[in-house]
Amino acid sequence: MRSAAALAIGAAVAVAVALGMVASPASATEALRSYPVPGERAAPVRIAIDKSDAVWFVQPHRHELGRFQPSGETFSAFAPPTAQSMPSDLAIDTSGKVWITEADANQIAVLDPATGSFQEYEVPTIASMPYRIAADARGRLWFTQFYGNKVASFDPRRGSFREYPIPTPSSRPAGIAVDRAGRVWFVQTQGNKLARLDPKDGSVREWELPRAFESPRELAVDRAGVLWLGGHIGRSLISFDPASASFTSFPLPGAGVVEGLAAAADGKIVFSLKAGGKVGAFNPANGEFLVVDAGGGSSRPAGVGVDSRGNLWLADSGRSALVRIESAALAKLWLR
């Protein structure tokens, strides 16, 4: 009888072949490696990778921030001062400090990895539910307030917040990203829009998505400044070009909707399909998808990221594990 890992690899090869791609058995066998997260109910959901290639992740059910260091294959856990805070996202700033949103505590918090100490900051708007967070090049933090219907910034040097109301009522803002020009982009799950905040004057501009009720959750900006989001109704990967203010939809191969999303340094867009138990990549240069089974029927891949070597990492909440797909093995799966 074939093992679950062998079945997963077989599925990856089958998908690659179906999409007009090729893979050798050797490259497929090397592709997946799983690292179980210690403790009960670990279920990591969001990840971020620092300059040393350490993988950081949040564990909402354990109310913890975790770290995995691939060099020694060691895990560490850090608990914020506020109990039952329900961390929902994380970002690493220019100094290497790790910031989290504490959805149930209505706070954001920062961990200094050098000391292991936390500092928490209360969000001005009551019951705002800070949801997704991103750091800009100046060290400021930007986050969405899912119930507060605002985007907020926090300046660590001054210890001060600034909040920006969203024009669309009850828009339920989620994924957020900062482009190279310092403009802040975010998606609205209920407003069904992509929006841009200009920090220079506080203005917000919104664009309706090409299809109604897409309910986008995540957002990423690539090296060319193009925005990427995932549609839940249309089951598509959607791009937005700020220069032409135009959307393009790319139907996802197979079942599933985008859960996690990230832009790799080589220009590819990586994503997870939580309900389908798969992780994939899209090459904008030629319009090709590559979708790989993330590890069996119990797998529920969520957050994704790419390290400095091009290895793809994902948080598998279903199996309470981090999964690495080696860059060399992944490259062999693409049709060159």
C-alpha positions, 0 to 999 in steps of 0.5 A, a space after each residue: 500500500 502506498 503511503 500518504 506522502 507517496 499519494 501526495 507526490 503522485 497527485 502533484 505529478 498528475 496535476 503537473 502533467 495535466 497542466 502541460 508540465 513535466 516532472 521526474 520522479 526524483 524531483 517530485 520525491 524531493 518536493 515535500 518535507 513536513 515539520 510537525 509543530 509541538 503542542 496540542 491544537 497548534 494549527 498554524 495559520 499565517 507565516 512570515 520569513 525573516 532575513 535569517 530564513 527563520 519561519 515565524 507563524 501565529 497559532 490562534 488556538 494556542 494564542 501564541 507566536 511560533 518560530 522555526 529555525 530550519 538550520 537546527 530544525 528547532 521550534 520556539 513559542 512566545 506567548 503575548 502578555 494578554 491571555 486569549 488574545 487570538 493572534 490573527 496575522 504577523 509582519 516583520 519590520 525593517 529591524 527584524 522585530 515581529 508584529 502581530 494583530 491580536 484580534 480578540 484583545 483589540 491590540 497589536 503587539 511586537 516581539 523583540 527576538 533578541 530579548 524574547 519580550 513583548 510590548 502591546 498597544 491598545 487600538 484606539 477604536 473599540 472592538 475593531 478586530 485588528 485583522 491583517 498587518 504589513 510593515 512599510 519601508 519606514 518601519 511603520 505598521 499598517 493593519 486592517 480593522 475588520 469590524 472597525 471599518 478602518 485602516 490604521 497605522 502605528 509609528 513605533 518611534 512615536 508610539 502613536 496610531 492614526 486611523 483612516 475611515 473606509 468610504 464603503 460602510 461595513 466593508 470588512 477590510 482584510 488583506 493588506 500590502 504596501 507597495 514600493 511607493 509607500 501606498 497602502 492597498 487592501 481588500 474588502 471582503 464585504 465591500 467586494 473592492 480593492 482599495 488604495 490609501 495614500 499616506 501623504 494625504 489620507 485619501 482612499 480610492 476604491 475599485 469594484 472587483 470584476 465579479 460580484 460577491 468575490 469576498 477576497 481575503 488576501 492580497 500581495 504586491 509583486 516586484 512590478 507593483 501589480 496587485 494580486 488577490 484571490 476570489 472566493 466565488 469566481 475561484 480565480 487568481 485576480 491581478 490589478 495593474 495600477 498603471 491601467 487600473 485594470 483587472 485580469 482573472 485567471 481561473 484556478 485549475 481544479 477545486 479550491 479557493 485562495 487562502 494564503 497568498 505571497 509574491 516570490 522574488 522571481 516574479 511567481 505568485 504562490 498561493 494555498 487552496 485550503 479546502 482542496 488541500 493544495 498549494 500552487 504557484 502562478 507564473 505571470 510571464 506565461 500564464 501557467 499554473 503549478 498545483 501540488 498536493 500539500 500532503 494528504 486528505 487531512 491537509 489544510 494549507 493556509 499561510 504561504 511564504 518564500 525564503 531567500 533560497 526560493 523554498 516555498 513554505 506553508 502553514 498546514 493548519 489541518 496537520 499542525 505542521 510547517 511544510 517546505 517545498 524545495 526550490 530545486 525540486 519545485 523548479 523541475 516541475 515547471 515546463 521550461 
